[in-house]
Amino acid sequence: MTDTADERRALAARLTRAGVLSSPRWRAAVETVPRELFLHPGVFLPAEGGRWHPVTVVGTDPTEWARIAYRDESLTTQLDGHLTADQAGGTVEGSPTSSSTTPVTVVDMLEKLEVEDGHQVLEIGTGTGYSSALMCFRLGEDNVTTVEVDPDVAARADAALETAGFSTWTVTGDGLLGHPRRAPYDRVIATCAVRRIPYTWIRQAKPGGIVLATVGGSWHYGTGLAKVTVAEDGTAEGRIIGRSSFMQARSQAEVPIAGDLSARAAYADSERETKVPPLLLEEWMPAFLAQIAAPGVRFVRATSLEGNRLLYLFDPDRESFASFTEHDGTWTVRQGGPTALWDTIEQTLTAWQDADSPDITAVQLRITQGTHTYWIDGHPALRWQHHIA
């Protein structure tokens, strides 16, 4: 096996320069844990046309494999919930369902978790096991419990952890609903995105404990890293501390909107000119606001047969839609269904602009057993409460 000590030291140096790695203990973890062990049996690299090119450990030059392993990017390790690189005969199509997240994101989250010696940590979403290994190095393997819903992914992560010299508690099951051993924990960290932080995660944390998770919606962007502290009464409060993007938790993953989009939006109840352009939804903060103002909404881009740009909002649960067309820089919206999706989102975006467009870090969050409440101080129109069934 190729010695990657130089690559690990170089990675730590890059993370330090990027401002995400500051603790000597975490730096020692990055310089010690070989990322390449957690990429077996291989990865899928992006290819033309949205396809994927499989690269396996076996058959790849060790120097090239090390170069791939220490790229500053996420590396896809599974497609469609089952396909690994060693099972693909050539370039394939598919949707990523497991990956080794870019080290800058992994280490940034670990630093923000504010762990101390002796802390017990619960990780939701083992994935490849790389972040689990970093925590095992920093805290000791007896202080780390990790949950993975996919038994095949969990088995590969366990094998990689053992090869790296760690043997931690790995729980295979649904981390959203399960009650892993050793609770309550000092820290809970999720390496997947959720629409809302499940209250079961709050229950896993001690009073004063921190829960760190990516929240927002099902879009691949427009999500935020929530950091909340659990109180004695079982509530949790904190804020969005930055942008963050992870694959959706398996139990919350949604089937992409497909088929004849024009047919889905054929029968509208209203039509008007928009007050703000829907293209705002391609920006991170407006996308985040849209997803908390209208939970469950999907944003879809398409092109007409004439080559014109089309935009849609769909809420499958409420059978509502909004469709947008542009003419000479002016956007028209048609809406249908019991919920006027664009009215709700447009009001939020207008209030946000009137408040001088604050950043995502201005958003605060409070969680109880029955509600999630988001707000931006000083702006009553920028407050949203989600009731949990």
HULINPE-V88228 format. One record per residue. N is the residue number from 1. RES is the residue in one letter. SS is DSSP state (H for helix, E for strand, C for the rest). NEAR is the number of other ideal C-beta (glycine too) atoms within 12 Angstrom. Layout:
# HULINPE-V88228
n,res,ss,near
N,RES,SS,NEAR
N,RES,SS,NEAR
This chain:
# HULINPE-V88228
n,res,ss,near
1,M,C,16
2,T,C,22
3,D,C,13
4,T,C,27
5,A,H,19
6,D,H,17
7,E,H,29
8,R,H,31
9,R,H,20
10,A,H,23
11,L,H,38
12,A,H,33
13,A,H,19
14,R,H,24
15,L,H,33
16,T,H,24
17,R,H,14
18,A,C,19
19,G,C,13
20,V,C,27
21,L,C,32
22,S,C,20
23,S,C,25
24,P,H,14
25,R,H,25
26,W,H,33
27,R,H,27
28,A,H,17
29,A,H,37
30,V,H,42
31,E,H,30
32,T,H,25
33,V,C,42
34,P,C,37
35,R,H,45
36,E,H,39
37,L,H,34
38,F,H,40
39,L,H,43
40,H,C,38
41,P,C,30
42,G,E,34
43,V,E,38
44,F,E,39
45,L,E,32
46,P,E,24
47,A,C,18
48,E,H,10
49,G,H,10
50,G,H,15
51,R,C,19
52,W,E,32
53,H,E,26
54,P,E,34
55,V,E,34
56,T,E,25
57,V,C,30
58,V,C,14
59,G,C,14
60,T,C,26
61,D,C,14
62,P,H,18
63,T,H,17
64,E,H,19
65,W,H,32
66,A,H,27
67,R,H,23
68,I,H,33
69,A,H,38
70,Y,C,35
71,R,C,27
72,D,C,26
73,E,C,20
74,S,C,30
75,L,E,37
76,T,E,38
77,T,E,48
78,Q,E,40
79,L,E,31
80,D,C,20
81,G,C,20
82,H,C,18
83,L,E,26
84,T,C,35
85,A,H,36
86,D,H,22
87,Q,H,20
88,A,C,29
89,G,C,11
90,G,C,14
91,T,C,20
92,V,E,27
93,E,C,19
94,G,C,27
95,S,C,25
96,P,E,31
97,T,E,28
98,S,E,45
99,S,E,36
100,S,E,46
101,T,C,40
102,T,C,29
103,P,H,41
104,V,H,28
105,T,H,36
106,V,H,44
107,V,H,37
108,D,H,33
109,M,H,42
110,L,H,43
111,E,H,36
112,K,H,31
113,L,C,38
114,E,C,25
115,V,C,35
116,E,C,18
117,D,C,13
118,G,C,14
119,H,C,31
120,Q,C,32
121,V,E,48
122,L,E,48
123,E,E,49
124,I,E,45
125,G,C,48
126,T,C,48
127,G,C,47
128,T,C,47
129,G,C,45
130,Y,H,48
131,S,H,49
132,S,H,49
133,A,H,42
134,L,H,51
135,M,H,44
136,C,H,36
137,F,H,31
138,R,H,35
139,L,H,33
140,G,C,21
141,E,H,27
142,D,H,17
143,N,H,28
144,V,E,41
145,T,E,38
146,T,E,46
147,V,E,47
148,E,E,40
149,V,C,33
150,D,C,33
151,P,H,20
152,D,H,24
153,V,H,37
154,A,H,31
155,A,H,21
156,R,H,36
157,A,H,43
158,D,H,31
159,A,H,23
160,A,H,38
161,L,H,38
162,E,H,22
163,T,H,22
164,A,C,30
165,G,C,16
166,F,C,36
167,S,C,22
168,T,C,39
169,W,E,31
170,T,E,38
171,V,E,31
172,T,E,23
173,G,C,24
174,D,C,24
175,G,C,39
176,L,C,30
177,L,C,21
178,G,C,23
179,H,C,22
180,P,C,34
181,R,C,18
182,R,C,26
183,A,C,26
184,P,C,28
185,Y,E,40
186,D,E,33
187,R,E,42
188,V,E,46
189,I,E,52
190,A,E,48
191,T,E,48
192,C,E,43
193,A,E,39
194,V,E,40
195,R,C,33
196,R,C,43
197,I,C,49
198,P,C,33
199,Y,H,29
200,T,H,31
201,W,H,42
202,I,H,40
203,R,H,29
204,Q,C,40
205,A,E,43
206,K,E,26
207,P,E,18
208,G,E,19
209,G,E,35
210,I,E,40
211,V,E,47
212,L,E,49
213,A,E,48
214,T,E,46
215,V,E,47
216,G,C,46
217,G,C,37
218,S,C,39
219,W,C,38
220,H,C,26
221,Y,C,26
222,G,C,34
223,T,C,39
224,G,E,41
225,L,E,38
226,A,E,45
227,K,E,38
228,V,E,39
229,T,E,28
230,V,E,34
231,A,C,21
232,E,C,12
233,D,C,13
234,G,C,21
235,T,C,26
236,A,E,40
237,E,E,25
238,G,E,34
239,R,E,29
240,I,E,36
241,I,E,30
242,G,E,30
243,R,E,27
244,S,C,38
245,S,C,31
246,F,C,39
247,M,C,36
248,Q,E,32
249,A,C,36
250,R,H,28
251,S,H,23
252,Q,H,32
253,A,C,26
254,E,C,25
255,V,C,13
256,P,C,18
257,I,C,24
258,A,C,15
259,G,C,15
260,D,C,11
261,L,H,25
262,S,H,21
263,A,H,13
264,R,H,28
265,A,C,33
266,A,C,14
267,Y,C,17
268,A,C,25
269,D,C,23
270,S,E,21
271,E,E,20
272,R,E,19
273,E,E,21
274,T,C,33
275,K,C,22
276,V,C,29
277,P,C,25
278,P,H,38
279,L,H,19
280,L,H,30
281,L,H,40
282,E,H,20
283,E,C,25
284,W,H,27
285,M,H,34
286,P,H,34
287,A,H,36
288,F,H,48
289,L,H,48
290,A,H,41
291,Q,H,42
292,I,H,41
293,A,H,38
294,A,C,41
295,P,C,35
296,G,C,30
297,V,C,41
298,R,E,36
299,F,E,39
300,V,E,30
301,R,E,22
302,A,E,24
303,T,E,16
304,S,C,17
305,L,C,8
306,E,C,8
307,G,C,8
308,N,C,18
309,R,E,21
310,L,E,28
311,L,E,35
312,Y,E,39
313,L,E,45
314,F,E,35
315,D,E,35
316,P,C,24
317,D,C,19
318,R,C,22
319,E,C,17
320,S,E,33
321,F,E,38
322,A,E,44
323,S,E,39
324,F,E,41
325,T,E,27
326,E,E,21
327,H,E,12
328,D,C,9
329,G,C,10
330,T,E,16
331,W,E,29
332,T,E,26
333,V,E,35
334,R,E,32
335,Q,E,34
336,G,E,28
337,G,C,29
338,P,C,13
339,T,C,26
340,A,C,27
341,L,H,44
342,W,H,47
343,D,H,25
344,T,H,29
345,I,H,42
346,E,H,33
347,Q,H,24
348,T,H,37
349,L,H,33
350,T,H,25
351,A,H,28
352,W,H,34
353,Q,H,23
354,D,H,19
355,A,C,24
356,D,C,13
357,S,C,22
358,P,C,25
359,D,C,22
360,I,H,35
361,T,H,23
362,A,H,26
363,V,E,41
364,Q,E,30
365,L,E,41
366,R,E,30
367,I,E,39
368,T,C,25
369,Q,C,19
370,G,C,17
371,T,E,20
372,H,E,36
373,T,E,26
374,Y,E,37
375,W,E,26
376,I,E,32
377,D,C,15
378,G,C,15
379,H,C,24
380,P,C,12
381,A,C,20
382,L,C,31
383,R,E,25
384,W,E,34
385,Q,E,19
386,H,E,28
387,H,E,13
388,I,C,19
389,A,C,10
